[in-house]
Amino acid sequence: MGMREALQSGRFIVTAEVAPPKGIHFEHVLEEADMVRGRVTGINVTDLQSAVTRASSLGLCIRLLEAGHHPILQMVCRDRNRLSLQSELLTAAAFGVTDVLALTGDYVTLGDDKSAMPVFDLDSVQLIEAAKTLEAGHDLAGNELEGAPPSFCMGCVVNPGVEPLGPQIMKLRKKIDAGAEFIQTQAVYDPARFEYFMEQAGDLGVPVLAGIVVLKSAGMAKFMNKNVAGVTVPSALIERMQNTQDKKQETTQITIELIDALRPMCQGVHIMPLGWMHVVPPVLDALGL
């Protein structure tokens, strides 16, 4: 079942996330994906996240598909011009990868090669529009495609914790108007703040999947509070991670509590385990998902 069918089913959706390696060996990532086989609707594959050189998202998506998983291709606009973005969309569809999450992308100064040049020929709104243009049988330049056109289920992202919210919601609505069919959010650690975002956003007309970054340590929480815009880890959670004798158990319990609190406000969750996929099955078990 692809994202579109799952979204239309009306059931609560869970997606997870893996990252391609900084190298050529995919085996450990495929083992990570196997931990949630049959438990999630889709597995997002990050695309050069934090502007760090890695193997490609599309390459790992194809390997996941071959292994019987359902991948969601993340695409950032930072590193490719419109020709390359359209080419990658067509190639993905040719291999059967048709669920796509469009992102503008972090700036290159965050990454591990400060000499890299950003592209940003398109932004995430325009990338969604490009996918819809390809579905109509031609490219952005108006040239017709050969044969049957591709079909995509496009998703987008939003950061519910940024201030002010107005511009964030305005751009989100542009993404939906362009054709986004689902939303995955930046990390949420404060259910009250997420509730405020949902109230301000109003009826978006497409499902929202609240993002959960698995909290692995107090140091990680403090780093995000300092460096990740719109993400705030409450001091109570930081104290719990500082005081625990069993980080894995506390991490699991915090994730359970967050999803349980967010569940009535959204249509699903997107879990970003950052290498701790082993936490996800017991979380899903506890929640009956």
NORZI-V904479 format. One record per residue. N is the residue number from 1. RES is the residue in one letter. PHI is phi in degrees with one decimal (* if undefined). NEAR is the number of other C-alpha atoms within 12 Angstrom. Layout:
N:RES:PHI:NEAR  N:RES:PHI:NEAR
//
This chain:
1:M:*:19  2:G:-81.5:28  3:M:-62.4:39  4:R:-61.4:27  5:E:-65.1:17  6:A:-65.2:25  7:L:-63.6:31  8:Q:-75.2:19  9:S:-71.1:15  10:G:83.5:16  11:R:-83.0:21  12:F:-70.9:32  13:I:-103.5:38  14:V:-124.5:41  15:T:-121.1:45  16:A:-126.1:47  17:E:-145.1:46  18:V:-131.2:42  19:A:-121.0:42  20:P:-62.2:38  21:P:-76.9:26  22:K:-88.3:20  23:G:166.5:16  24:I:-111.8:15  25:H:-102.0:17  26:F:-96.0:26  27:E:-57.3:17  28:H:-69.1:20  29:V:-72.9:34  30:L:-65.2:32  31:E:-64.5:21  32:E:-62.2:29  33:A:-62.7:42  34:D:-63.5:25  35:M:-64.9:27  36:V:-118.6:35  37:R:-58.3:27  38:G:76.4:20  39:R:-103.8:26  40:V:-125.9:35  41:T:-70.9:35  42:G:-154.9:42  43:I:-119.9:49  44:N:-66.4:44  45:V:-117.9:45  46:T:-67.6:38  47:D:-119.1:39  48:L:45.9:36  49:Q:-61.1:35  50:S:58.8:25  51:A:58.1:28  52:V:-109.9:29  53:T:-63.2:25  54:R:-148.4:26  55:A:-63.1:24  56:S:-77.8:32  57:S:-61.7:38  58:L:-62.9:40  59:G:-58.8:30  60:L:-70.4:42  61:C:-58.5:43  62:I:-64.7:30  63:R:-63.6:31  64:L:-63.6:37  65:L:-61.9:30  66:E:-63.0:16  67:A:-88.5:19  68:G:90.2:20  69:H:-96.2:34  70:H:-111.9:37  71:P:-85.1:45  72:I:-117.4:47  73:L:-78.9:47  74:Q:-88.5:46  75:M:-132.7:47  76:V:-101.3:45  77:C:-87.7:37  78:R:-61.0:34  79:D:-105.4:32  80:R:-137.3:26  81:N:-84.5:25  82:R:-63.7:29  83:L:-63.8:21  84:S:-69.1:24  85:L:-62.6:38  86:Q:-66.0:33  87:S:-60.4:24  88:E:-68.9:32  89:L:-60.5:43  90:L:-63.9:34  91:T:-64.5:23  92:A:-58.0:33  93:A:-62.7:30  94:A:-62.7:19  95:F:-92.4:23  96:G:93.1:29  97:V:-95.2:40  98:T:-122.8:37  99:D:-94.8:43  100:V:-133.7:50  101:L:-109.3:46  102:A:-92.7:46  103:L:-134.8:40  104:T:-71.7:37  105:G:109.9:34  106:D:-66.0:26  107:Y:-73.6:26  108:V:-64.3:26  109:T:-65.2:17  110:L:-77.6:20  111:G:-89.9:21  112:D:-102.3:17  113:D:-139.3:17  114:K:-69.0:15  115:S:-87.3:13  116:A:-64.0:17  117:M:-102.9:16  118:P:-75.7:24  119:V:-108.8:22  120:F:51.5:26  121:D:-62.9:23  122:L:-116.8:30  123:D:-108.0:30  124:S:-64.8:38  125:V:-62.4:34  126:Q:-69.1:33  127:L:-66.8:46  128:I:-62.9:44  129:E:-62.3:33  130:A:-63.4:41  131:A:-61.9:42  132:K:-67.2:32  133:T:-65.7:28  134:L:-62.6:34  135:E:-61.5:29  136:A:-80.7:22  137:G:99.2:22  138:H:-148.9:23  139:D:-93.2:28  140:L:-65.4:27  141:A:-84.9:14  142:G:90.8:12  143:N:-82.7:12  144:E:-71.5:16  145:L:-83.0:20  146:E:-85.3:14  147:G:72.3:13  148:A:-66.7:15  149:P:-76.4:23  150:P:-76.6:32  151:S:-134.5:27  152:F:-125.6:37  153:C:-109.9:37  154:M:-93.6:43  155:G:-116.7:42  156:C:-143.5:45  157:V:-122.9:40  158:V:-149.2:44  159:N:-110.1:37  160:P:-75.1:40  161:G:-103.5:34  162:V:-78.2:24  163:E:-126.0:17  164:P:-77.9:15  165:L:-77.4:23  166:G:-51.1:19  167:P:-62.8:17  168:Q:-64.0:24  169:I:-70.2:29  170:M:-61.9:20  171:K:-68.6:24  172:L:-59.2:39  173:R:-65.2:27  174:K:-64.8:24  175:K:-64.4:36  176:I:-66.5:33  177:D:-62.1:23  178:A:-73.7:26  179:G:130.4:32  180:A:-64.0:41  181:E:-107.8:35  182:F:-154.3:45  183:I:-127.2:41  184:Q:-116.0:43  185:T:-97.2:40  186:Q:-64.0:33  187:A:-55.7:40  188:V:-118.2:45  189:Y:-123.1:39  190:D:-123.1:31  191:P:-57.1:30  192:A:-65.2:19  193:R:-65.8:28  194:F:-65.6:38  195:E:-60.5:23  196:Y:-61.9:20  197:F:-58.9:34  198:M:-62.8:29  199:E:-65.1:17  200:Q:-69.0:20  201:A:-71.0:25  202:G:71.1:19  203:D:-77.7:17  204:L:-84.8:25  205:G:84.2:21  206:V:-135.7:30  207:P:-65.7:35  208:V:-112.4:43  209:L:-108.6:43  210:A:-70.6:46  211:G:-84.5:41  212:I:-125.4:43  213:V:-89.8:39  214:V:-59.5:43  215:L:-83.7:42  216:K:-92.4:35  217:S:-165.8:31  218:A:-66.0:26  219:G:-62.7:19  220:M:-62.9:24  221:A:-61.3:31  222:K:-65.0:23  223:F:-62.0:18  224:M:-64.7:26  225:N:-58.9:22  226:K:-85.9:14  227:N:-119.7:15  228:V:-108.0:22  229:A:-59.7:21  230:G:82.1:27  231:V:-108.6:31  232:T:-129.4:34  233:V:-93.8:37  234:P:-58.5:24  235:S:-59.8:17  236:A:-63.1:16  237:L:-70.8:31  238:I:-61.9:28  239:E:-63.1:19  240:R:-62.1:26  241:M:-71.3:30  242:Q:-69.5:22  243:N:-91.4:14  244:T:-72.4:19  245:Q:-95.2:12  246:D:-134.6:15  247:K:-59.8:24  248:K:-61.9:25  249:Q:-65.9:24  250:E:-67.4:27  251:T:-58.9:36  252:T:-60.3:34  253:Q:-65.5:29  254:I:-63.0:37  255:T:-63.9:41  256:I:-59.4:31  257:E:-63.6:23  258:L:-63.9:35  259:I:-63.7:41  260:D:-61.4:26  261:A:-73.8:25  262:L:-81.8:33  263:R:-52.0:29  264:P:-69.7:19  265:M:-100.4:27  266:C:-144.7:37  267:Q:-100.9:32  268:G:173.3:37  269:V:-133.0:45  270:H:-116.0:42  271:I:-96.4:44  272:M:-111.1:35  273:P:-83.8:34  274:L:51.2:27  275:G:91.8:26  276:W:-104.4:33  277:M:-62.1:38  278:H:-62.2:26  279:V:-75.6:33  280:V:-67.5:43  281:P:-55.8:29  282:P:-64.4:24  283:V:-63.8:34  284:L:-65.0:31  285:D:-60.8:15  286:A:-62.5:18  287:L:-94.9:21  288:G:70.3:14  289:L:-107.8:25
//
